[in-house]
Amino acid sequence: MPLPAPPVWQAFLQPLPAAAASPSLYVDVLRLDRVDPGLSGNKWLKLQGWWQQFQDGHYQSLLSFGGAHSNHLHALAHLAARAQVPARLLVRGYASAPLTPTLQDCLALGAQLEFLDRSQWARRYDLSWQQMLAAQHQALVIPEGGAGEPGLQGCRALAELAAGYDQVWLAVGSGTTALGLAQGLAALDSRTLLVGVNAVADQGERRRQWQQQMPAAVSWQLIDDAHGGGFARCSVQLLALIQRYDALGLPLEPVYTAKLVQALEQRSALLAGQRLLLVHSGGLQGRRGYPGLGRATSA
């Protein structure tokens, strides 16, 4: 089976190390990085609906877009290899540049790489271009990061667990996981507060989108000042936090999960008496792109 079966969520919970939070704050971490070694973290959730669409259609291959360190492309290459389906990965960058560890893995899994320059990359949301690519390669074209309605489907499943907490915190890139979770919470009529930690310096774009897209029944907050200067930026302080949590048995990565935990640490004194769920979105393979960090295990 290409995708892992739906897990028993409680098997992937661990308490946040006590050093991270106020003594009066109860925090569980949902270790999605442990669900599957190849389809890391929330990526396998977002691929559930897309894989179902592939099976229901008359497609011969998978095609998607991402950067040179993309967790989405990494997971998609694993899915394609397991299903023995061709994968074509359209990567932002140039073929002359050294391959990142992420792209080396993708090649080793049998995926084809095609590199896009700046102008080509800007077309990745162009529906007419996507349709042309789909016809040319008989491919199911998946948006960057697994976004879109099919990507939301698997993320809704997180709501059943999250509804048992006062707040659920998660890092935000495309926002697909958070929106799917919010839709699931709305269906359960849950009063859980959804807190997103924006990993992208987007000049308020995510907040504007959420004001339009979030279900009216769901209470939410968006933390906009935790990106550290831009997507995938890693300061000396953030690197030190990652190393500290490695020693505590909770591996993090610089793009999403470390910024999530850092934002919580900075606000923990204001959350006394609350029960929180932190969603660890995986992506540990991406640590290899940063000096001083290697691949962390999900033990």
C-alpha positions as CSV (number, residue, x, y, z in Angstrom):
1,M,0.0,0.0,0.0
2,P,1.7,3.3,-1.1
3,L,0.2,5.4,1.8
4,P,0.3,4.3,5.4
5,A,-3.0,3.4,7.0
6,P,-4.7,6.0,9.3
7,P,-2.9,5.9,12.6
8,V,-4.0,5.7,16.1
9,W,-3.1,9.2,17.0
10,Q,-2.3,8.6,20.6
11,A,0.6,6.3,19.7
12,F,2.4,9.4,18.2
13,L,1.9,11.8,21.2
14,Q,4.7,12.8,23.5
15,P,4.8,15.5,26.2
16,L,6.7,18.6,25.3
17,P,10.0,18.6,27.3
18,A,9.4,20.5,30.6
19,A,12.2,22.9,29.8
20,A,10.1,24.4,27.0
21,A,7.0,25.6,28.8
22,S,5.6,27.1,31.9
23,P,5.1,24.5,34.7
24,S,1.3,25.2,34.6
25,L,1.1,24.6,30.9
26,Y,0.3,21.1,29.5
27,V,1.5,20.5,26.0
28,D,1.4,17.3,23.9
29,V,3.4,17.0,20.6
30,L,1.8,15.0,17.8
31,R,4.9,13.5,16.1
32,L,3.7,13.2,12.5
33,D,7.3,12.7,11.6
34,R,7.0,9.2,13.2
35,V,4.1,8.0,11.1
36,D,6.1,7.0,8.1
37,P,9.9,7.3,7.4
38,G,9.5,8.4,3.7
39,L,6.2,10.3,3.6
40,S,7.3,12.7,6.3
41,G,4.9,14.4,8.6
42,N,1.8,16.3,7.3
43,K,2.9,15.5,3.7
44,W,1.3,12.1,3.7
45,L,-1.9,13.6,5.1
46,K,-2.0,16.0,2.2
47,L,-1.3,13.3,-0.3
48,Q,-4.2,11.1,0.8
49,G,-6.8,12.9,-1.3
50,W,-4.4,13.4,-4.3
51,W,-3.6,9.7,-4.4
52,Q,-7.3,8.9,-4.3
53,Q,-7.8,11.2,-7.3
54,F,-4.9,9.5,-9.1
55,Q,-6.5,6.1,-8.6
56,D,-10.0,7.3,-9.7
57,G,-8.7,8.9,-12.9
58,H,-6.9,7.8,-16.0
59,Y,-3.4,9.1,-15.1
60,Q,-0.1,7.6,-16.0
61,S,2.2,9.7,-13.8
62,L,2.4,12.3,-11.0
63,L,3.7,15.8,-11.5
64,S,4.3,18.6,-9.0
65,F,6.4,21.7,-8.2
66,G,8.8,22.6,-5.4
67,G,12.1,24.0,-4.3
68,A,15.4,22.2,-4.0
69,H,14.7,21.3,-0.4
70,S,11.0,20.6,-0.8
71,N,9.5,18.1,1.7
72,H,6.5,17.8,-0.6
73,L,8.6,16.6,-3.6
74,H,10.6,14.3,-1.3
75,A,7.4,12.6,-0.1
76,L,5.9,12.5,-3.6
77,A,9.0,10.7,-4.9
78,H,8.6,8.1,-2.1
79,L,4.9,7.7,-2.9
80,A,5.6,7.2,-6.6
81,A,8.4,4.7,-6.0
82,R,6.1,2.6,-3.7
83,A,3.3,2.7,-6.2
84,Q,5.7,2.1,-9.2
85,V,4.3,5.2,-10.9
86,P,6.5,7.7,-12.8
87,A,7.0,11.1,-11.1
88,R,8.1,14.3,-12.7
89,L,9.3,16.9,-10.3
90,L,9.5,20.5,-11.5
91,V,12.1,22.2,-9.3
92,R,12.9,25.9,-8.8
93,G,16.5,26.4,-9.8
94,Y,19.1,25.4,-12.4
95,A,20.4,22.0,-13.5
96,S,24.0,23.4,-13.2
97,A,23.7,23.8,-9.4
98,P,24.8,21.0,-7.1
99,L,22.0,18.7,-6.2
100,T,20.7,19.1,-2.6
101,P,20.4,16.0,-0.5
102,T,16.6,16.2,-1.0
103,L,16.9,16.1,-4.8
104,Q,19.6,13.3,-4.6
105,D,17.0,11.2,-2.7
106,C,14.3,12.0,-5.3
107,L,16.6,10.8,-8.1
108,A,17.6,7.7,-6.2
109,L,13.9,6.9,-5.9
110,G,13.5,7.1,-9.6
111,A,11.8,10.5,-10.0
112,Q,12.6,12.7,-13.0
113,L,13.8,16.3,-12.3
114,E,13.1,19.3,-14.5
115,F,14.5,22.7,-13.4
116,L,12.6,25.9,-13.8
117,D,14.1,29.4,-14.1
118,R,12.5,32.4,-12.4
119,S,10.0,33.1,-15.2
120,Q,9.0,29.5,-15.6
121,W,8.6,29.1,-11.8
122,A,6.2,32.1,-11.8
123,R,3.8,30.0,-14.0
124,R,3.3,27.2,-11.5
125,Y,-0.2,28.4,-10.6
126,D,-1.2,29.0,-14.2
127,L,-4.1,26.6,-14.8
128,S,-3.7,26.6,-18.6
129,W,0.0,25.6,-18.2
130,Q,-0.9,22.9,-15.7
131,Q,-3.5,21.5,-18.1
132,M,-0.9,21.4,-20.9
133,L,1.6,19.6,-18.6
134,A,-1.2,17.2,-17.6
135,A,-2.0,16.3,-21.2
136,Q,1.7,16.1,-22.3
137,H,2.7,13.7,-19.5
138,Q,-0.7,12.0,-18.9
139,A,-0.2,13.3,-15.4
140,L,-2.1,14.2,-12.3
141,V,-0.7,17.7,-11.6
142,I,-0.5,18.4,-7.9
143,P,0.0,22.1,-6.8
144,E,3.1,23.1,-4.8
145,G,3.0,21.7,-1.3
146,G,0.0,19.4,-2.0
147,A,-2.4,22.3,-1.7
148,G,-5.9,22.3,-3.1
149,E,-9.2,20.6,-2.1
150,P,-7.7,17.0,-2.3
151,G,-4.9,18.1,0.0
152,L,-7.4,19.3,2.6
153,Q,-9.1,15.9,2.9
154,G,-6.6,14.0,4.9
155,C,-5.8,17.0,7.1
156,R,-9.4,17.1,8.4
157,A,-8.7,13.8,10.2
158,L,-6.5,15.7,12.7
159,A,-9.6,17.4,14.2
160,E,-10.8,14.4,16.2
161,L,-7.6,14.5,18.3
162,A,-7.3,18.3,18.4
163,A,-10.8,18.7,19.6
164,G,-9.7,17.3,23.0
165,Y,-7.4,20.3,23.7
166,D,-8.0,24.0,24.5
167,Q,-5.6,25.0,21.7
168,V,-3.9,23.4,18.7
169,W,-0.7,25.0,17.4
170,L,0.9,24.3,14.0
171,A,3.4,26.0,11.7
172,V,2.0,27.4,8.5
173,G,3.5,27.4,5.0
174,S,0.8,27.0,2.3
175,G,-1.8,26.8,5.1
176,T,-3.4,23.6,3.7
177,T,-2.9,21.6,6.9
178,A,-4.3,24.4,9.1
179,L,-7.3,24.9,6.8
180,G,-8.2,21.2,6.6
181,L,-7.9,21.0,10.4
182,A,-10.1,24.0,10.8
183,Q,-12.8,22.4,8.6
184,G,-12.6,19.3,10.7
185,L,-13.0,21.2,13.9
186,A,-16.0,23.1,12.5
187,A,-17.6,19.8,11.6
188,L,-17.2,18.7,15.2
189,D,-18.5,22.0,16.5
190,S,-15.3,22.2,18.6
191,R,-14.3,25.2,20.7
192,T,-10.6,24.4,20.3
193,L,-8.6,27.5,19.3
194,L,-6.4,27.0,16.2
195,V,-3.1,28.9,16.4
196,G,-1.0,29.2,13.2
197,V,2.7,30.2,13.3
198,N,3.4,31.7,9.9
199,A,6.8,30.5,8.6
200,V,6.6,32.9,5.6
201,A,7.2,36.7,5.5
202,D,4.1,37.3,3.3
203,Q,3.1,40.9,4.2
204,G,-0.2,39.8,5.6
205,E,-1.3,37.6,2.7
206,R,-2.0,34.5,4.9
207,R,-4.0,36.6,7.3
208,R,-6.1,38.0,4.5
209,Q,-6.7,34.5,3.1
210,W,-7.7,33.1,6.4
211,Q,-10.2,35.9,7.0
212,Q,-11.9,34.7,3.8
213,Q,-11.4,31.0,4.0
214,M,-11.6,30.0,7.7
215,P,-14.9,28.5,8.8
216,A,-16.9,31.0,10.8
217,A,-17.4,28.6,13.6
218,V,-13.7,28.2,14.3
219,S,-11.7,30.5,16.6
220,W,-8.2,31.1,15.2
221,Q,-5.1,33.2,15.7
222,L,-2.2,33.7,13.3
223,I,1.3,34.6,14.7
224,D,3.0,36.7,12.0
225,D,6.3,37.6,13.6
226,A,7.9,34.1,14.0
227,H,9.4,33.7,10.5
228,G,12.8,35.0,11.5
229,G,13.1,37.3,8.5
230,G,11.8,35.0,5.8
231,F,11.0,31.5,4.7
232,A,13.6,28.9,5.7
233,R,15.8,31.6,7.4
234,C,17.7,30.1,10.3
235,S,19.3,32.4,12.9
236,V,22.0,31.5,15.4
237,Q,19.3,31.5,18.1
238,L,17.1,29.1,16.1
239,L,20.0,26.8,15.5
240,A,20.8,26.7,19.2
241,L,17.1,25.9,20.0
242,I,17.2,23.0,17.6
243,Q,20.4,21.6,19.2
244,R,18.8,22.1,22.6
245,Y,15.7,20.1,21.6
246,D,17.9,17.4,20.0
247,A,19.4,16.8,23.4
248,L,15.9,16.7,25.0
249,G,14.7,14.0,22.5
250,L,12.5,16.2,20.2
251,P,14.2,16.7,16.8
252,L,13.1,19.8,15.0
253,E,14.0,21.5,11.6
254,P,14.5,25.1,10.8
255,V,11.8,25.8,8.3
256,Y,8.6,25.0,10.4
257,T,8.8,23.1,13.6
258,A,11.7,25.0,15.3
259,K,9.8,28.3,14.6
260,L,6.7,26.7,16.0
261,V,8.3,25.7,19.3
262,Q,10.2,29.0,19.5
263,A,6.9,31.0,19.2
264,L,5.4,28.8,21.9
265,E,8.4,29.3,24.3
266,Q,8.0,33.1,23.9
267,R,4.4,33.0,24.8
268,S,4.2,30.1,27.3
269,A,3.8,32.4,30.3
270,L,0.6,33.8,28.9
271,L,-1.0,30.3,28.4
272,A,-1.1,29.1,32.0
273,G,-3.7,26.4,32.7
274,Q,-4.2,25.6,29.0
275,R,-4.0,22.2,27.4
276,L,-2.2,22.5,24.0
277,L,-1.5,20.2,21.1
278,L,1.5,21.0,19.0
279,V,1.5,19.4,15.5
280,H,5.1,18.3,14.5
281,S,4.8,18.5,10.7
282,G,7.9,16.4,10.0
283,G,10.4,17.5,7.3
284,L,13.4,16.4,9.3
285,Q,15.2,15.3,6.1
286,G,15.5,19.0,5.2
287,R,17.9,19.6,8.1
288,R,20.7,18.3,5.8
289,G,20.6,21.6,3.9
290,Y,21.8,23.6,6.9
291,P,25.4,23.8,8.3
292,G,25.7,22.1,11.6
293,L,22.5,20.0,11.2
294,G,22.3,16.5,9.9
295,R,19.4,14.2,9.3
296,A,17.7,13.6,12.7
297,T,16.0,10.4,13.5
298,S,12.4,10.2,14.5
299,A,13.0,7.8,17.4
